[in-house]
């Protein structure tokens, strides 16, 4: 939308639209309102109604409403029936038209009706306003640029490179803060690029042709938590199982084939097992084609046997991708970094190669069920337990302390003696988690103690205001564990995971569905007593109880946590070693204004000489940042 009335050219609109062709290879469409200097471009990955009736941009009610929409509304059948009873007519069998009718009927309140993952823009030609919204937890991406002259929005930042008015510039302060805390940026309005903003999950905004905008939060998990919680453990487990089953059942709706990723961990095994059991009950196993897993032989990431056990339980074909490296390794790493367009803690090559396997020979478009979100849903990260440990110590609940110690040992190895419970530990942790500790103590401390990668930044983040502001906004009646769960669901871990598990599938023409991110499940879990999430010697206690009898016991009750990540130590010592050396010898890397390139180079060489590959792996955010900036400045991947 151009506020000066200067309409975008056909060539620019086409380039802008087609820069995201990987997200929608099936069809493309553009829509223009020249009077308003407003244009939509859309690349479609058809999932519901594969005919042209579902093409976008789509108009409704004699052209009053026009939408461009990324995502899926899983309960659109029920909403369509409700709206039809009110007199609304439909031409297609897709969810896009249902969004338009819902917005026509309920306005902004329609967002509370949707169970799905979505980001969309709707132009109301009667009110002359552009309405934009993002789903509850930010599963689908939404970026925008707003200046005095124009407003533009897109699913990925790379699209803005096609706009003549857009000047590429990285925000070096934000890049530095993201290197220091890779989990912090995604929940904020900021991005790595100067002038590019993000609409946070659970937010919506309006923009007018005069250039006026208003952003507001439409979803607040705390306000939406159920009040009528079951009292007894058996009833609490039964309700969790019911919500989990329905979340999986809704996500089986598709006009495309459905498969699943299956790491062998509890989360993906829960989704695959529940889905397979539903289809087994309904006698339609053929709708669920197969499962895919990654194998990391010879590393501590190897979980293939657990995945095989789950697949065999339901006679589900399993494809195993042994993670190796092609001859053109550099181009593959570039591709992964370019499409992720952000800074992460590891190179996410395992999932990428699995997605490549899924679509190989299948043509464009697949639906994949995934277990992401389980750690936040049911408290599964080991570091989520430390605040609970601190609270238990301060409260003198030593039985709880010993239980948490044993759970941590089961997850990470070692012995109970390795888990500190002394008052000095509690005071240190409380201090560092305070605003004073995060803003004043941690930055210089990381310099003195040589904590990478933060210690190699030329300018230490002084306040970390982007990332830690949310830590102190917890609801007053939350327990320590609820607070940790709330923070990691909304502001730290899950937003970053959502981004990772959007970009890689989208780059491979895949629509990823995560039943464990169903908002009903998350609000229910948040309201549960702490002991139902961490108790009886287990994390994710309620999930394990809900899946009793539905998955192999060795998977349901396993306590060691691996996670679907990457064995960076082994990779840097082996196939990525040449790539690593090229990076640290690159003159642009060495002369960076953000990190101390010569110091990083020296540290890498000394660590390699001592065989301390773990030290080098911690520097991945710096390497990731360098190559992200390089690829954007060169305009993308080499042809």
N, C-alpha and C positions, 0 to 999 in steps of 0.2 A: 504494500500500500504506500503510495507516494503522497505526502501531505501537500505538495506543491502542484499536484495535478499532472506531473510528468510521468506518463505511463511507461512501464518497462517495455523494452523492445522484444520482438518475437524471438530473436536470436538469443538474447540474454535469458528470457524465460525458458527456452528450450534447454540451454546449457545448465541453468539452475536446476531444472527438473531432472535432467538426465545424469547429473552428477551423483544422484542417488539411485541409479538404475539397478544396482545390486540389491537394493531393498525391495524392489518391485519389478522383476523382469517380465511379468506376464503381460502387462499393458501399460500405456501411459495416457494421460489426458491433461488438458489445460482448460481453464475457464477464465474469462476476462470480463470485468465490468469497467469499461473505459471511462465512463462518466465519473466513477469513484477512483480511477487510477489504481484499481485493485485487481490482482491476478492470482490464481491458484495453479500450481502444477502438481501432478500426482503420478507416482509410480506404484502400480498395484501388484501385490502378491495375493491373488484371489484364494480365499479359504472357504467362505460361504458364498454360494451362488456363483459358479464359475462362468456364467454367461455374461454377455455385455450389459445385462440389466444391473449388474453390481458395479459397473465402472465408476470411477471417480475422476474429477470432482463431480458430485451428485447434487442435483437441485430438487426441491420439494415444495409443494403447495404453490403451484403456478409460478415458480421461480423466486418466491420470497426468501427461501433459505438455500444456501449452498454450502457444502461441506467438503473438506479434505481431511481424511481420518486415517490414522495409523494405529492398528491394534485389533482387538477383538472384544465383543461384548458377549459373554458366554450365556447369559440368561435372556438373550434377545427373543427367544420363542415365547417365553412367558410375558415379556413386555409387549411384544407384538399383539398377543391375544388381548391383553388389557387395553391397549390403545385401539384395537379394532372394535372392541365393545363401545368405545367412546365415539366411534364413527370415522376413525382414520383409515385411509385406503393405502394399499401397498402394491407396488408393481413387481418388486423383486423378492427374493427369499434370502437376502443378506442382512447383516446387522447394521450396515451403514444407514439404510433407510429408516430403521427403527430409532437410531439416535436422532435423526432429523425430526421424526414425529414426536419423540419424547421431549425434545427441546421446544418444539412448537406448543406442546401441552403444558409442560412444567417449568420451562425456562431453566435457569441455573440449577434449580432443585432436581433436575433430571439426573444430575451426577450421582445422587444418593441411590438412584434406582439401578445403576449399572454395576454388575459383577463382571469385571474384566480388567484388561490392561489397555490403556488408551491414551492417545494424545490427538487432539483435533482442533480445527478452527472452523467456525460457522459464521458466515456472513448473513446478517438479517437485513434484507434490502428495504424493509419497511421502517425499521428503527435506525437504519444506517449505522450499525455497530458491528464490530468483529468480536466474537466471543471465542475464547481459547481456553482449553482445559487439559489437565494432566491427571492421570489416575491416582488412586489413594496413596500409593507408595512409590510412585515414579518408576514403574516397570518400563514404560515406554518413554523415549527421550523427547525433549522439547527445548530447542535453542532459538534465540531470537536476537535481532539487532534492532535497536531503536535510536534514531537520531532526530534532529530537528526537521529532516527532510523526508525520511521514510521509515517504514517498519517492515521487517522480513522475518520469517520463521521457517525452521527446517528441523528434520530429525537428527541431522548431523552437521557439525560445524564446517566440514569441507565444502558444503554447498555454497557458503557465503563467498568463497574464493571466486565464484563466477559473477559476482556483482561488481560492475565497474566502480561503484561508489565505495566499496569496502576496501579498506587498507589493512593488509595483514600486519599485525604486530602482536608479539607475545607479551603478556603481562609478567615481567620477570619476577616481581614480588610474589605473584600467585604461583608461578612455576616453582619457586623456592619453597614456599609453604607446602605445596603438594608433595615435593620430594621429601620434606620433613615428616609429612603425615599423609600418606596416600589415601587414607580412608576419609579424609575430611572434606574434600572439595565438593563432592557430588551433591550433597544436601543443600549447598548454598546457591545463591543466584549467580555466582561467579564461575568463569571458565578460564582456561589457560590463555584464551585470546582476548586481547584488549577490545572492548566494545561488544563482545558476544556474551549474552546473558543466558541464564537457564531459568526456565519456569520450574520451581521445585515441585516434587510430588505432592499431591493433595492441594494444589493451588490452581486458580483460574485467573483470567485477566480479560479486560475489554480494551479495545482500541477504537478510536473514532477517526473519521477522515480529517479532523482538525488536529490530530496528533495528541489527543488526550488519552491517557491510559490509566488503568487502575488494576492493581494486583491484590488478590485476597486469598486467604486460606479457606478452602471449602471443607477440608477433611481434617478432623482432630481425633486421633485414636482415643485419647483419654475421655473425650466427651461421648464417644460411641461405644464404650465398653458396656457389655450387658449387665443389668442389675439383678436379674432373676437367675443367678448361678445355681446349679445343682449343689447340694450340700455334701452328700456322701461321695467317697472315692469311686465306687462302682458307677454311680450316676454321672460323675464328672468324666470318667473314661468313656462311658457310653455316648455322651454328648459330643465329645471330641471325635470319636469314631464316626458318628453320624455326619458331622460337619466335614470331616476329611473325605468320607465316601462321596458326599454330594459335591465337594470341590473337584474331585477326580472325575465324577460322572459328568458334570457340566463341561469339563474340558475334553470330553470325548466327542463333542459335537464338531464335525468337520466334513467338508466335501473333498478333503485331501487325505492321503494315507497318514496314519499315525504310528509313530515309533517312540522309543524312550531311550534316554541315556541312563546307564546303570553302572555306577562306579564300584558298587559293592559296599558303600557306606550306608548308614541307616536311612538317610533322607531319600536318596534315589531308590533304594530298595523298598521303602515305604510306598512311594508313588507307583513304582512298577508293580508291586505286589497287590496293592489295593485296586489298581486299574485292571490288572489281569483277573482278580477275583470277581470284580463287577461283570466283566465280559463273560467270564466262565458261568456265572449265575444266569446271565441273559442268553447264553448259548451263541454268542457272537464273537468268539475269540479271534476270528479272521480279521476283525476290524483293527486289531493291534498287531502290526506286522512282525516286529522284532525289537530287540534291544541292542544297544551298542555300548561298548566299553573300551577304555584305553588300558594298555598294558605297559608297565615300565619295568621290564625284567632286570633283575640285579640291583634294584634301588629300593629304598624304603617306602616308595609310593605304590608298590605292587599290591593290588587288591583283587586280582582277576578271579580267584577261586570263590570269593564271596559272591561276586556277580554271577558266576556259573551256578552256584547253589540256588540263587533266587530264580534264575531263568529256568533251571531244570524243574523247580517246584511247579511251574505253570506251563511246562513244555513250550517255553518261549524261545524262538531262535535267537542266538546271541552272536553278534559279530564282534570279534576282538581285534582292535587295531594296536599292533605293537608299535610303540612310538620310536621311530627311527628318524634319520635326517637325510633329506635329499641332497643331491650334488649342488643344487642351487640354493644352499642354505640361506645366504644373505638375502636373496629376493623373498624367500618365505618369511624371514623375520621382519623384513620391511613391510610385507603385506599385512602381517598380524598387527604391527604397530600402527600402520596407516589407518586400518579400518577401526581399531580401538580408539584412536585419537585422544588418548589420555595417558596418565602415568599410573602404573600398577606396581605391585610388590614382586611379581614374577612375570616371566614370559609365558603367557597362557597358550602354549603350543598343543598340549594334549587335547583339550576340548576342540581346538581349531581342526586338528587332523581327524578327530571323530566326526565332526560336522561335514568335512569333506567326504568321508566315507559314506555318510548317510545319503547325501545327494548324488553320489557317483552313479551314473547310469539311470537316474530317476527323472531327469529333466528338472524344470523349475518348480519349486514349491514342495515343502514337506512340513508336517506338524510334529513337533518333538515335545514329549513330556519330560520334565526335569525336576530334580529334587532341591533346587536352590531355594533358600529362605528357611530351611529347617533349623539351622543353628539359632537364628533369631526367634523363630516360632516357639521352640521348646527349650532354649538355652543349651547350646551344644559346644560353644567355644570355651576352651579351658580358661582363657583370660576373663571370661564373663563371671567366673567364680571368685575372683580375688576380692571384689568389693563385698560380696556376701561373706567371705572369710573375715574381712576387716570388721564388718558389722557384728559377726558372731563373736569375735574376740572381744570387742568393746562391750558387748552385752553379757559376756561371761558364759556363753552357750558352748561349752567345751565339747559336748557330744556332737554338736553340729560342726565344730571346727575339725574334729577327728574324721567325721564323715567326709567333709570336703577335701581334707588332705588325702584320704584314700582314693576318692574319685579322681583327683588330679594325678595321683601316681598311676592309676589304671589307664588314664588317658595318655600320659606322657612318658611313663617309665620312671625308673629311679626308685627312691624309697621315700617313706614318710618324712624322714629327717631332712630331705631336700626342700620341703615346703615350710618356709619360715612362719612361725606364729608368735614370735617374741614381741614385746611392746615397741621395741625400736623399729621393727619392720612396719608395724601398724602406723606409727607416727610418721615414718618416712613416706609411706604410701599415701596417707591422708594429706600430708603437706604437698606432695607432688601433684595430687589430684585436685588441690584447691586452686582457685583463680590466681593467687599469689605465686604458687608453685609453678603453674603452667606458664604464666606471663613473665615472671621475674627470675626464678631459679633455673628452670629447665634449659633455656637457651644457652647461657654461659656454661652451665654444667656439662652440656653435651660437647662443648669445645674442650673443656678441661679433661673430660674422661674419654674423648675420642670416640664418641658414639656415632657410627655411620648410619645413614648417609648425611644426617644433619650436620655433623662436624665438618663436612667439606664445603658447606655453603659459604659463599663470600660474605653474605649478609644474613645473619641469623634472624629468623622470625622472632620479633620482640614480643608480640602479644598473641600471636596465633588467633586473632580475633575472628577469623572466618570459621575456624574449626571448633573452638572450645566454648563459644558463646552458648551453645545449646546444653552443655554439660551442667549448667547451673539453673536450668529452667525446668527441673523435674516437678511433677505434681507433688504437692506437699505430703499426701498420704501414701506415696509409693514406698515399698520396701527397697532395700539396697539392690536386691536381685531384679525387682521390677524396673527400677531406675536404669540398671545396666541393660536390661532387655529393651526398654524404651529407646535408649540412646542408640544402641546398635541397630535397632530396627529402622529408625527414622533418620539418623544423622551420621552414622559411622559406617559399619560394615555393609548393611544391606543395600543402601543406595549405590555403593561402588560395585557390589556383586551384580546388581540389576543392570548397571551399565555394561559390565563385561559380558553378561549373558544376554544382552541385546545385540551388541555390535558383532560378535563373532558369528552367531546364527544368522543375523540379517545379511552379513557379507556372503553367506553361503546359501541364500534364498530359503532360509528356514524360519518358521514361526515357532518360537519357544514358549511353552506354557508351563507355569509353575503352580501347581495346585496348593502348595504349602504357603503361597502368598495370598490366598483367598482372604479378603478382609474380614470375613466372619470368623475364620479360624484364628487370625492374629488377634482380634479384639477379645475373643474368648480366652485364648491362652494368656494374654496379658492380665486378665482378671483372675486367673487361677491362683490358688495358694502356692507359695514358693515350693513346698514339698512335692507338689505334683509335677514340677519341672525338674528340680534337682532333689532327689530323695531315694532312699532305699539303696544307696550305693551307685546310683546311675544319674547321668544327665539325661535329658529328654525322657523322663520317667513316664509321662502320660502317653507319649507317642509309642513307646515300647509296649505299654499295657494295651493300648488301642489296637496294636498289630499282633497281639497274641493269637496264635492259631492261623495267621495269614501269611507268615513268612518263616523261613528256616530259623530255628532257635539260635544257631551259631551266629547269625547275622543280627537278629533282634537283640541279643544280649551281649554282643561284643562291646568292649569298653575302650579299646585302643582307637584313637582317632587319627586318620591319615589325611583326609580331605583330597578333593580332586584338584591338585595343584601340580607343580612341576619340580623335578629333581634338579634344581639349578646348580648345586655343587658338582654333581656328576657331569652336567652339561658344560659348565665352564672349564672343567678339567679335561673334557673330551671334545665333542663336536663343535662347541661354541668358542673354543679357545682362540681360533684364528679370528673370528668375528670380534672377540673381546680385544685382542691386540690391535686390530685395525681401528677400533673405536678410541682407545686411549692414546693412540699415536696421531689421531686426526687433529689438524691444527685448529680447526674451529672448536673442537672439544677442549683442547688445551687452553684456548684463549677466552673461554666462556666468562661472562660477567656474573653468572649465577653461581657456579661452583668453581673450586680451585682445581683446574685441570691437572697441572703438574703434581699437586699433592695426591690427587686420585691415582694418577699413573704410578707414582712411587709406591703408594699403598698397595695397589694391585700387584705390582712386581714383587714387592716384599712378601705379600701374603702367598702368592703363587710359589715363591721360592721355599716358603715354610710349609707348603701344602695346606694352608688354611683357606680352603675354598669357601667356607661359610662366610668369612669376612668379605669376600668378593661378591657373593650372592646378595649381601645386604645393600650393595651399591646399585642393584638393578634399577631403582627409580631414577638415578642420575643418567644411566645409559639410555633408559626408556625416554626420558625427557629430551636428551640430545637428539635422538633419532626422530622423535615426533616433530621437533622444531625443524630439523633438516628436511624431512619429507614435506612439511607444509610450505617451507620456503622454496622448494623445487617444484611445487605445484602438484605433488602426488607421486604415484609410482611411475617408474620409468617404463615407457611403452616397449 
